[in-house]
Amino acid sequence: MHFVIITVRLFVQDGKVELKMHILSHGIIVKAMTRWPEAQSALDGWYRLMKASEPSHFSDLKRLFPAVDKVGKYHVFDIGGNKIRLIAIVKFQGKKVYIRHILSHQEYDKNQWKEDL
């Protein structure tokens, strides 16, 4: 027998039920905060804003995060004054963000992460 666990985060505001973005995995952000303590507030700010938002397409995301770019199937966010790159897949319809990598600017420029494209 197989079980499937489905987690749905619902928010009720003014009697209206809303789904917000679900971010997978927060653990990657926590590791990055340890690695780059000077970027801790920027990473936490990204997480909180993304978690509380509900963009339905890239232009909504770009309004929230002006320094985001689309590279293949990925969304690349500049964080901490362009010192860190957070690379994620954003599923707008499913309201999910899959974090794939958090890299320094130098690591990002090596393009090894693009092997996943």
Backbone as CSV, one residue per row, in Angstrom:
resi,resn,N_x,N_y,N_z,CA_x,CA_y,CA_z,C_x,C_y,C_z
1,MET,0.841,-1.168,0.000,0.000,0.000,0.000,0.891,1.238,0.000
2,HIS,0.543,2.243,-0.821,1.294,3.488,-0.910,0.429,4.632,-0.411
3,PHE,1.064,5.546,0.270,0.364,6.732,0.748,0.980,7.949,0.092
4,VAL,0.161,8.895,-0.199,0.619,10.163,-0.736,0.223,11.243,0.252
5,ILE,1.196,12.033,0.664,0.922,13.128,1.584,0.927,14.412,0.777
6,ILE,-0.140,15.124,0.845,-0.260,16.390,0.134,-0.379,17.492,1.178
7,THR,0.507,18.473,1.084,0.462,19.607,1.994,-0.047,20.814,1.231
8,VAL,-1.099,21.403,1.722,-1.651,22.599,1.108,-1.677,23.683,2.175
9,ARG,-1.082,24.817,1.876,-1.102,25.932,2.815,-2.199,26.883,2.395
10,LEU,-3.166,27.056,3.251,-4.280,27.940,2.967,-4.224,29.153,3.880
11,PHE,-4.523,30.300,3.336,-4.613,31.519,4.116,-6.016,32.072,3.920
12,VAL,-6.634,32.479,4.998,-7.962,33.061,4.920,-7.838,34.545,5.212
13,GLN,-8.286,35.348,4.263,-8.254,36.788,4.423,-9.576,37.345,3.940
14,ASP,-10.257,38.061,4.799,-11.567,38.624,4.483,-12.540,37.553,3.995
15,GLY,-12.461,36.386,4.623,-13.371,35.296,4.268,-13.017,34.578,2.981
16,LYS,-11.916,34.962,2.346,-11.497,34.361,1.079,-10.282,33.469,1.324
17,VAL,-10.314,32.243,0.832,-9.202,31.313,0.984,-8.212,31.542,-0.150
18,GLU,-6.928,31.679,0.218,-5.890,31.922,-0.777,-4.753,30.920,-0.598
19,LEU,-4.170,30.501,-1.684,-2.953,29.686,-1.650,-1.759,30.609,-1.847
20,LYS,-0.709,30.407,-1.092,0.522,31.183,-1.235,1.615,30.250,-1.732
21,MET,2.762,30.814,-2.094,3.861,30.010,-2.622,4.444,29.093,-1.545
22,HIS,4.752,27.881,-1.970,5.398,26.900,-1.104,6.834,26.749,-1.604
23,ILE,7.804,26.907,-0.704,9.209,26.903,-1.096,9.876,25.612,-0.649
24,LEU,10.489,24.922,-1.610,11.193,23.674,-1.363,12.658,23.895,-1.763
25,SER,13.577,23.896,-1.009,13.641,23.512,0.365,14.233,24.652,1.173
26,HIS,13.642,24.923,2.290,14.127,25.981,3.168,15.511,25.620,3.709
27,GLY,15.813,24.336,3.806,17.117,23.887,4.299,18.272,24.413,3.469
28,ILE,18.081,24.557,2.174,19.138,25.100,1.310,19.409,26.551,1.693
29,ILE,18.363,27.291,2.019,18.531,28.682,2.434,19.267,28.743,3.771
30,VAL,18.908,27.871,4.685,19.578,27.844,5.998,21.069,27.557,5.828
31,LYS,21.422,26.609,4.967,22.836,26.310,4.700,23.555,27.529,4.122
32,ALA,22.873,28.221,3.201,23.470,29.407,2.584,23.676,30.513,3.616
33,MET,22.750,30.634,4.564,22.895,31.640,5.626,24.125,31.356,6.481
34,THR,24.415,30.083,6.680,25.599,29.695,7.445,26.865,29.986,6.642
35,ARG,26.809,29.712,5.371,27.976,29.913,4.507,28.271,31.395,4.276
36,TRP,27.192,32.197,4.108,27.332,33.629,3.855,26.560,34.410,4.918
37,PRO,27.084,34.503,6.136,26.343,35.184,7.207,26.031,36.649,6.886
38,GLU,26.865,37.284,6.077,26.613,38.677,5.707,25.374,38.827,4.813
39,ALA,24.913,37.734,4.228,23.730,37.769,3.360,22.494,37.173,4.037
40,GLN,22.603,36.898,5.329,21.502,36.254,6.043,20.204,37.047,5.942
41,SER,20.254,38.345,6.164,19.012,39.128,6.112,18.456,39.191,4.690
42,ALA,19.334,39.246,3.685,18.857,39.277,2.292,18.206,37.952,1.918
43,LEU,18.799,36.834,2.331,18.213,35.517,2.051,16.884,35.336,2.779
44,ASP,16.846,35.760,4.039,15.612,35.663,4.809,14.531,36.550,4.200
45,GLY,14.918,37.730,3.754,13.964,38.636,3.100,13.398,38.032,1.827
46,TRP,14.265,37.395,1.019,13.807,36.734,-0.203,12.790,35.643,0.146
47,TYR,13.152,34.827,1.142,12.291,33.711,1.545,10.924,34.220,2.014
48,ARG,10.920,35.200,2.882,9.660,35.716,3.424,8.787,36.357,2.346
49,LEU,9.405,37.131,1.462,8.636,37.777,0.403,8.081,36.747,-0.573
50,MET,8.907,35.785,-0.954,8.444,34.755,-1.889,7.334,33.919,-1.268
51,LYS,7.517,33.558,-0.021,6.535,32.728,0.679,5.186,33.433,0.810
52,ALA,5.205,34.733,0.982,3.973,35.508,1.177,3.339,35.961,-0.133
53,SER,4.015,35.739,-1.235,3.518,36.246,-2.519,2.735,35.182,-3.276
54,GLU,2.122,35.608,-4.335,1.413,34.678,-5.215,1.498,35.146,-6.663
55,PRO,2.723,35.194,-7.202,2.857,35.602,-8.607,2.227,34.557,-9.525
56,SER,1.564,35.033,-10.553,0.941,34.078,-11.471,1.700,33.949,-12.791
57,HIS,2.695,34.796,-13.002,3.551,34.677,-14.182,4.829,35.477,-13.945
58,PHE,5.742,35.378,-14.906,7.071,35.963,-14.734,7.022,37.464,-14.483
59,SER,6.136,38.182,-15.149,6.092,39.636,-14.952,5.713,39.997,-13.518
60,ASP,4.856,39.197,-12.874,4.547,39.412,-11.457,5.798,39.201,-10.605
61,LEU,6.542,38.156,-10.937,7.766,37.832,-10.212,8.793,38.952,-10.382
62,LYS,8.887,39.489,-11.573,9.839,40.562,-11.877,9.489,41.836,-11.109
63,ARG,8.192,42.074,-10.876,7.789,43.225,-10.065,8.228,43.039,-8.608
64,LEU,8.129,41.814,-8.108,8.552,41.523,-6.737,10.071,41.546,-6.588
65,PHE,10.739,40.965,-7.572,12.196,40.818,-7.544,12.761,41.354,-8.862
66,PRO,13.036,42.651,-8.929,13.521,43.237,-10.186,14.804,42.597,-10.718
67,ALA,15.605,41.977,-9.842,16.876,41.379,-10.265,16.742,39.887,-10.546
68,VAL,15.581,39.444,-11.034,15.410,38.043,-11.409,15.491,37.931,-12.933
69,ASP,16.103,36.856,-13.386,16.197,36.579,-14.824,15.755,35.151,-15.078
70,LYS,15.290,34.903,-16.285,14.894,33.559,-16.705,16.024,32.995,-17.542
71,VAL,16.547,31.832,-17.135,17.618,31.158,-17.868,17.157,29.720,-18.084
72,GLY,16.708,29.419,-19.288,16.148,28.095,-19.554,14.922,27.886,-18.690
73,LYS,14.875,26.769,-17.982,13.730,26.480,-17.114,13.878,27.111,-15.731
74,TYR,15.017,27.772,-15.492,15.320,28.322,-14.173,15.019,29.809,-14.066
75,HIS,14.793,30.225,-12.825,14.711,31.634,-12.471,15.934,31.912,-11.595
76,VAL,16.719,32.914,-11.980,17.955,33.242,-11.275,17.758,34.574,-10.563
77,PHE,17.868,34.536,-9.234,17.673,35.713,-8.402,19.028,36.207,-7.904
78,ASP,19.295,37.502,-8.078,20.479,38.123,-7.490,20.116,38.517,-6.069
79,ILE,20.908,38.062,-5.117,20.615,38.321,-3.705,21.846,38.908,-3.032
80,GLY,21.598,39.829,-2.121,22.698,40.401,-1.342,23.599,41.294,-2.152
81,GLY,23.007,42.165,-2.952,23.824,43.082,-3.744,24.636,42.389,-4.811
82,ASN,24.023,41.379,-5.437,24.650,40.658,-6.547,25.819,39.785,-6.104
83,LYS,25.863,39.422,-4.809,26.931,38.560,-4.316,26.547,37.091,-4.385
84,ILE,25.252,36.821,-4.331,24.757,35.445,-4.291,23.688,35.272,-5.369
85,ARG,23.665,34.093,-5.970,22.633,33.757,-6.955,21.820,32.589,-6.427
86,LEU,20.529,32.779,-6.360,19.612,31.706,-5.981,18.956,31.239,-7.275
87,ILE,19.112,29.961,-7.570,18.607,29.384,-8.814,17.467,28.443,-8.465
88,ALA,16.304,28.695,-9.051,15.110,27.932,-8.695,14.226,27.704,-9.912
89,ILE,13.369,26.727,-9.780,12.297,26.509,-10.749,11.024,26.994,-10.071
90,VAL,10.323,27.893,-10.717,9.081,28.432,-10.164,7.919,27.861,-10.969
91,LYS,7.027,27.175,-10.276,5.807,26.630,-10.884,4.656,27.538,-10.454
92,PHE,4.308,28.472,-11.324,3.306,29.469,-10.974,1.944,28.844,-10.700
93,GLN,1.507,27.937,-11.566,0.190,27.329,-11.391,0.094,26.516,-10.110
94,GLY,1.131,25.771,-9.801,1.137,24.949,-8.596,1.566,25.695,-7.349
95,LYS,1.992,26.968,-7.526,2.442,27.815,-6.416,3.579,27.157,-5.624
96,LYS,4.578,26.689,-6.367,5.742,26.048,-5.746,7.027,26.637,-6.310
97,VAL,8.021,26.716,-5.430,9.352,27.167,-5.820,10.331,26.079,-5.402
98,TYR,11.028,25.518,-6.376,12.011,24.465,-6.120,13.405,25.082,-6.208
99,ILE,14.054,25.266,-5.066,15.401,25.835,-5.054,16.382,24.750,-5.473
100,ARG,17.171,25.035,-6.496,18.139,24.063,-7.009,19.548,24.349,-6.524
101,HIS,19.935,25.640,-6.516,21.292,26.015,-6.117,21.271,27.397,-5.479
102,ILE,22.171,27.615,-4.540,22.511,28.953,-4.081,24.023,29.035,-4.178
103,LEU,24.490,29.960,-5.010,25.911,30.024,-5.351,26.452,31.430,-5.171
104,SER,27.755,31.514,-4.947,28.396,32.831,-4.982,28.389,33.295,-6.444
105,HIS,28.636,34.579,-6.631,28.672,35.118,-7.991,29.767,34.419,-8.810
106,GLN,30.903,34.139,-8.165,32.013,33.478,-8.855,31.633,32.044,-9.251
107,GLU,30.979,31.318,-8.353,30.541,29.952,-8.667,29.523,29.958,-9.813
108,TYR,28.625,30.910,-9.763,27.607,31.034,-10.806,28.264,31.255,-12.173
109,ASP,29.260,32.124,-12.199,29.934,32.444,-13.464,30.667,31.267,-14.090
110,LYS,30.972,30.224,-13.307,31.631,29.034,-13.858,30.669,28.220,-14.725
111,ASN,29.374,28.483,-14.600,28.315,27.846,-15.415,28.144,26.353,-15.205
112,GLN,28.737,25.785,-14.168,28.558,24.356,-13.933,27.114,24.007,-13.595
113,TRP,26.384,24.939,-12.992,24.983,24.699,-12.655,24.147,24.514,-13.906
114,LYS,24.600,25.028,-15.036,23.837,24.926,-16.284,23.811,23.503,-16.839
115,GLU,24.622,22.621,-16.275,24.588,21.216,-16.700,23.220,20.607,-16.419
116,ASP,22.467,21.201,-15.463,21.121,20.719,-15.139,20.096,21.141,-16.179
117,LEU,20.449,22.105,-17.046,19.487,22.591,-18.037,19.107,21.487,-18.933
